[in-house]
């Protein structure tokens, strides 16, 4: 089992930046893919970015060039650097990992609000 705890959300003005963090604990040696998802009010949860065990990254088109996903080599920490934030980035952001045996773990979520 893997436990995930997010932090770093908050209120920011349009054009501002935030850095989300996710701390992973438990059976971290089995982690394959780590990622960030978000759910905006009234919408379905969507992929924001993910990073594989070989450090390959994937981003949603809506965040390309603005957001950067990264992790430590031990897979105990995952970050999402968010720049040039827009009101449409407002959502609850969730940390996610998928293990090699297909176990799927989620954090509790952290609220990001972009508003003037």
Secondary structure, 3 states (H helix, E strand, C coil): CEEEEEECCEEECCCCCEEEEEEEEECHHHEEEEEEEEECCCCCCEEEEEECCCCCEEECCCCCCCEEEEECCCCCEEEEEECCCCHHHCEEEEEEEEECCCCEEECCCEEEEECC
